[in-house]
Amino acid sequence: MKYYSTNKDAPMASLKRAVIKGLAGDKGLYMPENIDLLKDFVIGEMKDMSFREIACTVAEALFGDDVDMDILHQIVADTLSFDTPVVHLHDNIYCLELFHGPTLAFKDVGARFMARLLAYFIDKEGVKDVNVLVATSGDTGSAVANGFLGVDGIRVYVLYPKGKVSPIQECQFTTLGQNITALEIDGTFDDCQALVKAAFMDEEMNEHSKLTSANSINIARFLPQSFYYFYAYAQLDKIGKADQLLISVPSGNLGNLTAGLFAHWMGLPVKRFIAANNLNDVFFQYLQTGAYTPRPSISTPANAMDVGDPSNFARILDLFSIYPNPYASICKRISGHRYGNSDIASAMRSVYRQYGYILDPHGACGYQALVDDAPAKNESGLFLETAHPAKFKQTVDDILGIDIEIPAKLQAFLQGEKQSIPLGKDFAGFKNYFLRQ
Ligand SMILES: *Cc1c(COP(=O)(O)O)cnc(C)c1O
């Protein structure tokens, strides 16, 4: 399979090149040229398959041309050492729990897959010393750092906004040591993302060492997220609830939603996607007006969605560019909602009081968007619970008046000693630091 750039001004790339480079030379995002449709009967058979078997089927369609089959299956098996169960919340509302991985957030899936695929290419090609740069608003950093921890030949730099990630999130990437370096940037997530993008465009930095990105701009990070859409569908299909499916996705950089759209493009029957935004509602505004107006992000309790200029918007536009009126087609396929901080708190309280279920602030946006989209009686609604609520302990405790238990997996991170390097948000300072490494 070849990959083209959304800006259409860079040469086509192989999977290996797209994964190692991250961003195309024209600053566009890589897109797979043509993906095999999965046949209806294959999707129908998934209800009797395990998560790994389903993921292998999807991975073959996506990466089968470029990676040997047994290696691909091994990468999938190593990635999915945990389950992503669908739980029934009430009426026709279901929750896809994506937080059972090592860092308790959905990004574990993409991060672990990418680490293993990159390690395979590095090993096969004898490439040495790849540097992974990743900007995080909280959850990406921990998933990527833990996914890449101890992988030979790869150094990871996590750029995060000072004071804007929760203490539990922070310790998940600042206490690891080994091949992981945390850079504490005096700025916002957008500043961190801008630094990473600028680094890819900087000749000197690229000459100094091989650079790649583990943000959802990287094809190997976001595409594997389509696995659990198929698995969720299979679980609902098994109980006869998958026919008229609405899926609500708490959205920031739009990688997760884009992965869902790819699953749909590959043949997964989804009636409508719902994009749930917090106060950073650039995509919601686009759906309302047709105008895409990026603006600086603001801090909210759902901090992994605090994104003012979502990278994967370019991929969504590109996916729909085959239609005569892309905007109308996007609106037909995706509806949108946005929630203020107090809406998030009331959704969390109401679900806790009525159903005894603890939502995290991101999942709360997804839940409320689904309920407000009001799935009809014959439809099923699924929202993605993207992180474990204990990752946001302070917020969740304050809103619900509880003392949520911290799972053992998280507890282990809290024991370590924080190590990070403070840097300003100016590119010159960052570059200077990097070139001295
Ligand atoms: C990253 C993240 C999101 C947003 O996902 P995108 O792919 O960036 O849209 C939502 N919730 C949580 C918990 C996250 O970590």
The ligand as a Gaussian input file, in Angstrom:
#p B3LYP/6-31G(d) Opt

LIG

0 1
 C       -6.568000      11.800000      23.374000
 C       -7.815000      11.704000      24.146000
 C       -9.045000      12.125000      23.607000
 C       -9.145000      12.782000      22.260000
 O       -8.832000      11.900000      21.215000
 P       -8.411000      12.475000      19.780000
 O       -8.032000      11.311000      18.983000
 O       -7.280000      13.413000      20.025000
 O       -9.617000      13.194000      19.250000
 C      -10.184000      11.933000      24.361000
 N      -10.132000      11.384000      25.596000
 C       -8.974000      10.985000      26.150000
 C       -8.981000      10.413000      27.513000
 C       -7.782000      11.121000      25.443000
 O       -6.642000      10.730000      26.005000

